[in-house]
Amino acid sequence: MKYVLLVSLMIIFQYCNQASVEKKIGNEIAAANGIKNFEKVQMLEFTFNAKRDIAKASSRHWQWFPKTSEVVFLTDSGNTRFKRYDTTTQKLRKLNGQFTNDEYWLLYP
């Protein structure tokens, strides 16, 4: 029983140490990529292009206003402005999901 407790404690300490190291590395990556200046950003505009296979490609154009949590989805047929995480309609759920994916790849260091 003592050995089980000892091994359990060793695993817990190892996990805590690993989590601490990962957090430190994450903070270093964020600092190297200018996270301290992100609060100054008024608007980010970007286009996400994906090519799944030869025949199927997609492109989504966004304007993101981080301070107000607003996003504009820009298309040739019109624009859709919405608040982040507003999932009151099926269309907004889909747009939020697409924007979350595209934002991830935009900010991934």
DRENVEX-396084 format. One record per residue (C-alpha): x, y negated, z negated; residue in three letters. Coordinates in nm, 4 decimals, m for minus. Layout:
{east->X; north->Y; up->Z; lummi->ALA};
...
//
This chain:
{east->0.0000; north->0.0000; up->0.0000; lummi->MET};
{east->0.2854; north->m0.2374; up->m0.0815; lummi->LYS};
{east->0.4380; north->m0.1780; up->0.2607; lummi->TYR};
{east->0.1115; north->m0.2509; up->0.4372; lummi->VAL};
{east->0.0828; north->m0.5819; up->0.2508; lummi->LEU};
{east->0.4466; north->m0.6658; up->0.3234; lummi->LEU};
{east->0.4129; north->m0.5881; up->0.6936; lummi->VAL};
{east->0.0874; north->m0.7863; up->0.7096; lummi->SER};
{east->0.2537; north->m1.0884; up->0.5502; lummi->LEU};
{east->0.5472; north->m1.0622; up->0.7902; lummi->MET};
{east->0.3110; north->m1.0595; up->1.0880; lummi->ILE};
{east->0.1208; north->m1.3613; up->0.9535; lummi->ILE};
{east->0.4421; north->m1.5594; up->0.8952; lummi->PHE};
{east->0.5693; north->m1.4684; up->1.2417; lummi->GLN};
{east->0.2414; north->m1.5811; up->1.3984; lummi->TYR};
{east->0.2460; north->m1.9121; up->1.2080; lummi->CYS};
{east->0.6060; north->m1.9739; up->1.3125; lummi->ASN};
{east->0.5234; north->m1.8926; up->1.6777; lummi->GLN};
{east->0.2217; north->m2.1269; up->1.6732; lummi->ALA};
{east->0.4385; north->m2.4032; up->1.5284; lummi->SER};
{east->0.7006; north->m2.3563; up->1.8007; lummi->VAL};
{east->0.4338; north->m2.3560; up->2.0740; lummi->GLU};
{east->0.2791; north->m2.6748; up->1.9344; lummi->LYS};
{east->0.6196; north->m2.8431; up->1.9238; lummi->LYS};
{east->0.6926; north->m2.7443; up->2.2837; lummi->ILE};
{east->0.3480; north->m2.8656; up->2.3925; lummi->GLY};
{east->0.4069; north->m3.2007; up->2.2225; lummi->ASN};
{east->0.7469; north->m3.2329; up->2.3908; lummi->GLU};
{east->0.5950; north->m3.1619; up->2.7334; lummi->ILE};
{east->0.3169; north->m3.4166; up->2.6721; lummi->ALA};
{east->0.5691; north->m3.6812; up->2.5585; lummi->ALA};
{east->0.7927; north->m3.6179; up->2.8612; lummi->ALA};
{east->0.4925; north->m3.6692; up->3.0894; lummi->ASN};
{east->0.3832; north->m3.9997; up->2.9319; lummi->GLY};
{east->0.0977; north->m3.9040; up->2.6984; lummi->ILE};
{east->0.1594; north->m4.2208; up->2.4942; lummi->LYS};
{east->0.0660; north->m4.4308; up->2.7969; lummi->ASN};
{east->m0.2533; north->m4.2404; up->2.8765; lummi->PHE};
{east->m0.4591; north->m4.4737; up->2.6583; lummi->GLU};
{east->m0.3698; north->m4.7573; up->2.8984; lummi->LYS};
{east->m0.5185; north->m4.5787; up->3.2002; lummi->VAL};
{east->m0.8291; north->m4.7574; up->3.3298; lummi->GLN};
{east->m0.9069; north->m4.5220; up->3.6182; lummi->MET};
{east->m0.7581; north->m4.2201; up->3.7910; lummi->LEU};
{east->m0.8552; north->m4.1401; up->4.1474; lummi->GLU};
{east->m0.7570; north->m3.8096; up->4.3001; lummi->PHE};
{east->m0.8537; north->m3.5503; up->4.5555; lummi->THR};
{east->m0.8440; north->m3.1816; up->4.4719; lummi->PHE};
{east->m0.7800; north->m2.9556; up->4.7712; lummi->ASN};
{east->m0.8122; north->m2.5799; up->4.7514; lummi->ALA};
{east->m0.7585; north->m2.3251; up->5.0228; lummi->LYS};
{east->m0.8939; north->m1.9834; up->4.9302; lummi->ARG};
{east->m0.8360; north->m1.8206; up->5.2665; lummi->ASP};
{east->m0.7941; north->m1.9284; up->5.6260; lummi->ILE};
{east->m1.1630; north->m1.9999; up->5.6842; lummi->ALA};
{east->m1.2600; north->m2.1376; up->5.3442; lummi->LYS};
{east->m1.1133; north->m2.4605; up->5.2111; lummi->ALA};
{east->m1.2646; north->m2.7173; up->4.9789; lummi->SER};
{east->m1.1860; north->m3.0746; up->4.8934; lummi->SER};
{east->m1.3307; north->m3.2816; up->4.6095; lummi->ARG};
{east->m1.2626; north->m3.6514; up->4.5593; lummi->HIS};
{east->m1.2959; north->m3.7985; up->4.2095; lummi->TRP};
{east->m1.2724; north->m4.1247; up->4.0206; lummi->GLN};
{east->m1.2254; north->m4.0770; up->3.6462; lummi->TRP};
{east->m1.2617; north->m4.3492; up->3.3842; lummi->PHE};
{east->m1.1119; north->m4.1908; up->3.0686; lummi->PRO};
{east->m1.2006; north->m4.4790; up->2.8339; lummi->LYS};
{east->m1.5731; north->m4.4555; up->2.9108; lummi->THR};
{east->m1.5809; north->m4.0805; up->2.9882; lummi->SER};
{east->m1.7375; north->m4.1563; up->3.3247; lummi->GLU};
{east->m1.6659; north->m3.9680; up->3.6445; lummi->VAL};
{east->m1.7626; north->m4.0449; up->4.0018; lummi->VAL};
{east->m1.7825; north->m3.7637; up->4.2553; lummi->PHE};
{east->m1.7237; north->m3.9213; up->4.5969; lummi->LEU};
{east->m1.8624; north->m3.7669; up->4.9161; lummi->THR};
{east->m1.9357; north->m3.8896; up->5.2670; lummi->ASP};
{east->m2.3082; north->m3.8679; up->5.1978; lummi->SER};
{east->m2.2994; north->m4.0634; up->4.8690; lummi->GLY};
{east->m2.1483; north->m4.0817; up->4.5243; lummi->ASN};
{east->m2.2617; north->m3.9274; up->4.1970; lummi->THR};
{east->m2.1663; north->m4.1065; up->3.8740; lummi->ARG};
{east->m2.2019; north->m3.9125; up->3.5507; lummi->PHE};
{east->m2.0764; north->m3.8908; up->3.1940; lummi->LYS};
{east->m1.8345; north->m3.6133; up->3.1089; lummi->ARG};
{east->m2.0029; north->m3.3171; up->2.9421; lummi->TYR};
{east->m2.3535; north->m3.4316; up->3.0453; lummi->ASP};
{east->m2.5104; north->m3.0994; up->3.1387; lummi->THR};
{east->m2.8753; north->m3.2024; up->3.1398; lummi->THR};
{east->m2.9275; north->m3.0797; up->3.4963; lummi->THR};
{east->m2.7949; north->m2.7909; up->3.7021; lummi->GLN};
{east->m2.6184; north->m3.0381; up->3.9344; lummi->LYS};
{east->m2.4377; north->m3.2040; up->3.6397; lummi->LEU};
{east->m2.3379; north->m2.8661; up->3.4959; lummi->ARG};
{east->m2.1821; north->m2.7747; up->3.8302; lummi->LYS};
{east->m2.0074; north->m3.1116; up->3.8714; lummi->LEU};
{east->m1.8719; north->m3.1017; up->3.5165; lummi->ASN};
{east->m1.7352; north->m2.7534; up->3.5757; lummi->GLY};
{east->m1.5701; north->m2.8564; up->3.9000; lummi->GLN};
{east->m1.4264; north->m3.1723; up->3.7474; lummi->PHE};
{east->m1.2926; north->m2.9840; up->3.4441; lummi->THR};
{east->m1.1121; north->m2.7428; up->3.6766; lummi->ASN};
{east->m0.9725; north->m3.0183; up->3.8977; lummi->ASP};
{east->m0.8689; north->m3.2349; up->3.6011; lummi->GLU};
{east->m0.6839; north->m2.9387; up->3.4504; lummi->TYR};
{east->m0.4737; north->m2.8937; up->3.7642; lummi->TRP};
{east->m0.4199; north->m3.2704; up->3.7920; lummi->LEU};
{east->m0.2780; north->m3.2962; up->3.4406; lummi->LEU};
{east->m0.1063; north->m2.9588; up->3.4172; lummi->TYR};
{east->0.2632; north->m3.0488; up->3.3811; lummi->PRO};
//
